[in-house]
Amino acid sequence: MIKGIYRIADTLVEIDSLYQEVHDLCSDYRCDGVPQFIITTMPSDIDYERMKSKEEDLYEGNPIRIFSDSYLETLAVYRKLVEELLSQDILLFHGSAIAVDEEGYLFTAKSGTGKSTHTRLWRKLFKERAVMINDDKPLIKIEENQVIIYGTPWDGKHHISTNINVPLKAICLLERSPHNNIHRLTFTQAFPALLKQCYRPTDIDKMEKTMFLLKELGTKVPLYKLECNTREDAAKVAYEGMQ
């Protein structure tokens, strides 16, 4: 086994893997210390990720993608990690997260909607004030008095992320539109989309914990819906609407 210790979402974890790729992926998070838990992968974990990838392609009507075992192992490690992190009140969310003036904004929607395009507009608008947290799969920790969003090594096909954490100021559901408009949502209104975009374990107890954390998240962080185009004004409308 290939071993390494990493600090991810303020949690020390040891990764024991079959391949080197996951350690290269997590290199910016490497640290020393006593791990709080150990993630170990087996060939069966890789086979499971291959099956899940095939199911996703069939569901989306896409050609079946072929991935290396070492890449599939990186997915297996993250799946195991996020299930362990539930015990630390941490959720995985599918979305593009950016910080402006050290406050986090998370944009979430189904794949292909334009989350990465929108946060790119924020970087263009705010320049050095803006820092990408994670462009695909950030982690969110729900604490009693605040919610923190973390960068992670699992950051999408463009590999845009930073090893930082900031308070999460808002979550925004993104929808394409010819015009730019933002409005506040209740948790009930946002819940179906939030549930779809967070990681959902197959274990019943872990799923119950996920639902509890999701409700806590929705009551602690303002929720918005942004209908937008791809012009720079969309970023200005979104930012001002969430202040």
Secondary structure, 3 states (H helix, E strand, C coil): CEEEEEEECCEEEEEEECCCHHHHHCHHHECCCCCCEEEECCHHHHHHHHHHHHHHHHHHCCCCCCCCHHHHHHHHHHHHHHHHHHHHCEEEECCEEEEECCEEEEEECCCCCCHHHHHHHHHHHHHHHEEEEECCCCEEEECCCCEEEECCCCCCCCCCECCCEEEEEEEEEEEECCCCEEEEECHHHHHHHHHHHECCCCCHHHHHHHHHHHHHHHHHCCEEEEEECCCCHHHHHHHHHCC
